Amino acid sequence: MSARSAGVLAFRRTGGQLEVLLVHPGGPCWRNTDRGAWSIPKGEFGAGEDAEVAARREFAEELGTAVTTPLIGLGEIKQRGRKVVEAFAAEADLDADAIVSNEFELEWPPRSGRIGRFPEVDRAAWFGLAEARERINSAQAVLLDRLAEIVGDG
């Protein structure tokens, strides 16, 4: 069975233009990668767990703030490796520079025996739809289109 993740695509309007909040993965493997590396805040959830509950939890873990507004279903997508992501949208306006992410442990450098702690998300930023399409993981780009269709793209 494929891994399943759930996440939230936060959006806001600034000057009449739609903007979305994307996150960049933390850790040494992603340090020098930008285009195509950004994502919606998301994470895996288990069988029997509600996707909306998981999406809210993952958003809070990766950004340090809860989503308290209603969620809008954006459907599912499949990423490489057959991972299925169930996505939701939420109108929000948070300070992307003030995020506080949870951390993970990783042996780095590989086979060194040294364990380092790294943020799951090293930064977040608001992007207009055109720039977001350039930065987001290509499998997730359709979520931007679905959001624009539902709320209007400004």
C-alpha positions in Angstrom: 0.0 0.0 0.0 1.3 3.5 -0.8 2.2 5.9 1.9 -0.5 8.5 2.5 0.1 12.1 3.6 -2.3 15.0 4.3 -1.5 18.7 4.2 -2.8 22.2 4.1 -2.3 24.8 1.4 -2.7 28.1 3.2 -3.7 31.1 1.1 -4.4 34.8 1.5 -5.0 37.8 -0.7 -2.5 40.7 -0.8 -3.3 43.7 -2.9 -6.1 41.7 -4.6 -3.7 38.9 -5.6 -3.9 35.3 -4.4 -0.8 34.1 -2.5 0.0 30.7 -1.1 2.3 29.6 1.7 4.9 27.0 0.9 7.5 25.4 3.0 11.1 24.3 2.2 12.3 21.0 3.6 15.0 21.2 6.2 18.1 19.1 6.6 21.4 19.0 4.7 20.0 17.1 1.7 17.8 20.0 0.7 20.2 22.9 1.6 21.2 23.7 -2.0 17.9 22.8 -3.7 15.2 25.4 -4.4 13.1 25.1 -7.6 10.8 22.1 -7.3 11.7 21.5 -3.6 9.0 23.6 -1.9 5.8 21.9 -0.7 2.6 22.4 1.1 3.0 21.6 4.8 2.1 17.9 5.0 3.0 14.6 6.6 2.1 10.9 6.8 -0.9 9.6 8.6 -2.0 6.0 9.4 -5.0 3.9 8.6 -8.1 4.9 10.5 -6.8 8.5 11.0 -8.9 11.3 9.6 -7.0 13.1 6.8 -8.3 16.5 7.9 -7.1 15.9 11.5 -3.7 14.8 10.2 -3.4 17.8 7.9 -4.1 20.2 10.8 -1.6 18.3 13.0 1.1 18.4 10.3 0.6 22.1 9.7 1.0 22.8 13.4 4.1 20.6 13.7 5.9 22.1 10.6 5.0 25.8 11.2 4.4 26.1 15.0 0.9 27.5 14.6 -2.5 25.8 14.3 -5.0 26.1 11.5 -8.3 27.1 13.1 -10.2 28.1 10.0 -12.4 25.8 8.0 -10.6 23.5 5.5 -11.6 23.3 1.8 -10.9 19.9 0.2 -8.5 20.0 -2.8 -8.6 16.3 -3.4 -5.7 13.8 -3.8 -2.5 13.8 -5.9 0.1 11.2 -6.4 3.8 12.1 -6.0 6.8 10.1 -7.2 7.3 7.0 -5.1 3.5 6.4 -5.3 2.9 8.6 -2.2 -0.7 9.9 -2.1 -1.3 13.3 -0.7 -4.7 14.4 0.4 -4.8 18.2 0.4 -6.9 20.9 1.9 -6.8 24.7 1.6 -7.3 27.2 4.4 -7.4 31.0 4.4 -4.8 32.2 6.8 -2.3 35.1 7.2 0.7 34.2 9.3 4.2 35.5 9.5 6.3 33.1 7.4 9.5 34.4 9.0 8.2 33.4 12.5 7.7 29.7 11.9 8.9 27.1 14.4 9.3 23.6 13.0 9.6 20.3 14.7 13.0 18.5 14.2 14.3 15.1 13.1 17.5 13.2 13.7 19.8 12.1 10.8 23.2 10.7 10.6 25.2 13.4 8.9 27.5 13.1 7.1 26.4 9.6 6.0 28.3 6.8 7.7 30.0 9.2 10.0 28.4 8.0 13.2 27.4 11.6 14.0 23.7 12.2 14.6 22.5 15.8 13.9 19.1 17.4 14.6 17.5 19.3 11.8 14.3 21.2 11.3 11.7 19.4 9.2 11.0 22.8 7.6 13.8 25.3 7.3 11.8 28.2 6.0 8.3 29.2 4.7 7.3 31.9 2.3 4.3 33.4 0.6 4.3 33.3 -3.2 2.0 34.5 -5.9 0.7 31.6 -8.0 3.2 32.1 -10.9 6.2 31.9 -8.6 4.7 29.1 -6.5 4.3 27.0 -9.7 8.1 27.3 -10.3 9.0 26.4 -6.8 6.6 23.7 -5.7 7.1 20.0 -6.1 5.8 19.4 -9.7 3.3 16.8 -8.5 1.7 19.3 -6.2 1.3 22.1 -8.8 -2.2 20.9 -9.7 -3.2 21.9 -6.1 -2.5 25.5 -7.1 -4.8 25.2 -10.1 -7.5 23.6 -8.0 -7.2 26.4 -5.4 -7.4 29.1 -8.0 -10.5 27.5 -9.5 -12.3 27.3 -6.1 -11.4 30.8 -4.7 -10.4 32.7 -7.8 -6.9 33.7 -8.7 -7.2 37.4 -8.2 
